[in-house]
Amino acid sequence: MIKFNGLRAAQKLTSAWRAATVGVSALALASCVGSTLGSFPDNQIQAPTQTTVSGETLGTGSVRVGLLLPMSGAGSANSIAQVFRNSAELALNNFPNADVQLLVKDTGGTSEGGRAAAQAAINEGAELILGPVFAPAVAGAAATARASGVPVVAFSTDTSVAARGVYLLSFLPQSDVQRVIAHASSKGKRSYAALLPDDSYGAVVEAAFRQEVGRTGGRIVSIQRYSLSGNNTADLTAKTQALVSSLPQVDALFVPAGGGVPPLVMQTLMQQRAQLGNVTMLGSGQWDTQQTKSSPVLAGAWYPGPADTGYQAFAGRYAQAYGAQPPRNATLAYDGVTLAAGLVRSAGPQRFATSVLTNRDGFIGIDGLFRFLSSGENERGLAIYQLTGSGAQVVSPAPRDFRSGT
């Protein structure tokens, strides 16, 4: 459940977090309702005339919110859409008396589809857009929503589509890098090497990596960029081997990609008899999988991620309701809906105002603390996990308050 985080609510954070992980509690707005609202014409929401709705709806509340999903998208898009739709429904079921009605619209995962879906939802009275999932659809929806003064809370990780009034709720690569490098620095790590995918994700991560290492007074000894073609790992192996000569000068190796990449990197280094005694491997949120956590060769490595207590409780409720375990990012739709419902309950006519959505104290959801920045990107309170070879344990807890960092 989302709770609004603020100084007046500081003493309630612990009990609110417990409530967030096991059930539903009332939401309270912390602060900033009366501050300047910025460029969006949302200082005072006027209830639109309710029109007939086409397509699926979830909930029966008086405040309409668009839920834009790639229901007819290619590949895995349809299954992603179904999971997000289910998570949204679960959020409404777990939120007592939510005065929200979700208008489910299909984007097909495309820019044109996002534009049409957003227009349909707004024509039917949507005051807020949740979604889309994919960046092209977000860009299309944003163009329509911005013209109508309707804010968007999207699920894409592509920061190029973030903007004022278009907020990303997803887990962003930059947050992962900032958290894990800051932790490494606090533990005395000063010299870094990195093994990065040669793609758009790798480019974003590299920029954040360079910035954060510089900010913490560290130095970068080597960066190797690899390409993957299908299941061909030859280039990854070659670039890993190229790092071996640099490792005696390094005390942290950053490998953000997940899946089979981290164990292959470590196995290759061991086969090359690399000097790993002082080197700690650092990962990203992509490491938050059973495959990575159960790999014995990665024991001792660190990676950032949200506190998982809330997710475990959510996953149990989801499995009970829908008969399957949800993917890790299913919480985005759940938190988006509870955020909307909480704002409706607590913020009155300013519920989706810019100043409310960008409240500096942020919110607490299933995955912990988060807040939206005026740029449309977000900040999250992440924990640091250390791999044990058969799981992961928290070695640095997620912060509970943005002001104090604790």
NORRA-V615203 format. One record per pair of residues at least 24 apart in sequence whose ideal C-beta (glycine too) atoms are under 6 Angstrom apart, sorted by the first residue. I is the first residue (numbers start at 0). J is the second residue. D is the distance in whole Angstrom. If there is no record, write none. Layout:
# NORRA-V615203
I:J:D
I:J:D
This chain:
# NORRA-V615203
0:24:6
0:337:6
1:334:6
1:337:4
1:338:5
1:341:5
1:362:5
1:364:5
2:363:4
3:27:6
3:28:5
3:29:4
3:362:6
4:29:6
4:360:5
4:361:5
4:362:6
4:363:5
5:29:2
5:30:5
5:360:4
12:399:5
19:309:6
20:308:5
20:309:4
20:312:4
21:312:6
23:93:5
23:94:6
23:95:6
26:341:3
26:344:6
26:345:5
27:345:6
28:345:4
28:346:5
29:360:5
31:354:5
31:358:4
32:346:6
32:349:6
34:354:5
36:352:5
36:353:5
36:354:5
37:353:4
39:148:5
39:164:5
39:353:5
40:148:4
41:148:6
41:351:6
41:352:5
43:348:5
44:126:6
44:348:5
47:124:4
49:124:6
50:123:5
52:102:6
52:123:5
54:103:6
55:103:4
56:100:6
56:102:6
57:88:5
57:91:6
57:101:4
58:91:5
58:99:5
58:100:5
58:101:6
59:100:6
60:97:6
60:98:4
60:99:4
60:100:5
61:98:6
62:98:6
62:99:5
62:343:5
63:100:5
63:102:6
63:124:4
63:125:5
64:99:6
64:101:6
64:125:6
64:127:5
64:339:5
65:102:5
65:104:6
65:120:3
65:125:4
65:128:4
66:101:5
66:103:5
66:129:5
66:130:6
67:104:5
67:106:5
67:116:5
67:130:4
67:131:4
67:140:6
68:130:6
69:106:5
69:107:6
69:108:4
69:132:6
70:105:4
71:105:5
71:107:5
72:107:5
72:108:3
76:108:5
82:325:6
82:329:5
83:332:4
85:321:5
86:329:5
86:332:4
86:333:4
87:332:5
87:336:5
89:320:6
90:333:5
90:336:4
90:337:5
94:337:6
94:340:5
97:340:4
98:343:5
99:339:6
99:340:5
99:343:6
106:131:5
106:136:4
108:133:5
108:136:6
109:135:6
110:135:4
110:138:6
110:139:4
112:136:6
113:139:3
113:140:4
114:139:4
114:143:5
117:143:4
117:144:5
118:143:5
121:147:5
121:149:6
126:351:6
127:339:6
127:351:5
129:335:4
130:154:6
134:160:5
141:165:5
150:351:5
152:335:5
154:331:5
158:376:6
161:375:3
161:376:5
162:375:5
163:373:6
165:375:5
166:371:4
166:375:5
167:376:6
167:377:6
168:331:5
168:335:6
170:284:5
172:203:5
172:204:5
173:207:4
174:379:5
175:283:4
175:284:5
175:303:5
176:207:4
176:208:5
176:211:6
177:211:5
178:303:4
178:381:5
179:281:5
179:303:5
180:211:4
182:383:5
182:395:5
183:251:5
183:281:6
184:215:4
188:250:5
188:251:4
189:217:5
190:218:6
190:220:5
190:248:6
190:249:5
190:250:5
191:217:6
191:219:5
191:251:5
192:220:5
192:221:4
192:242:6
192:245:6
192:249:5
192:252:5
193:222:5
193:253:4
194:223:5
194:254:5
195:224:5
196:256:5
197:224:4
197:226:5
204:255:5
220:245:5
220:248:5
220:249:5
221:245:4
236:267:5
239:264:5
239:267:4
240:271:6
243:271:5
243:273:5
246:273:5
246:274:5
246:278:6
247:274:5
249:278:6
250:277:5
251:279:5
251:281:6
252:278:5
252:280:5
253:281:5
255:283:4
257:285:3
257:286:5
261:291:6
261:297:6
262:294:4
262:296:6
265:296:4
265:297:6
266:296:6
292:390:5
292:391:5
295:388:4
297:386:5
298:386:6
298:387:6
298:388:4
300:386:5
301:383:6
301:385:6
302:384:6
303:381:4
303:383:6
304:384:6
305:366:4
305:367:5
306:367:5
306:382:5
306:397:5
309:365:4
313:365:5
330:365:4
330:366:5
333:365:6
334:364:4
334:365:5
361:401:6
367:397:5
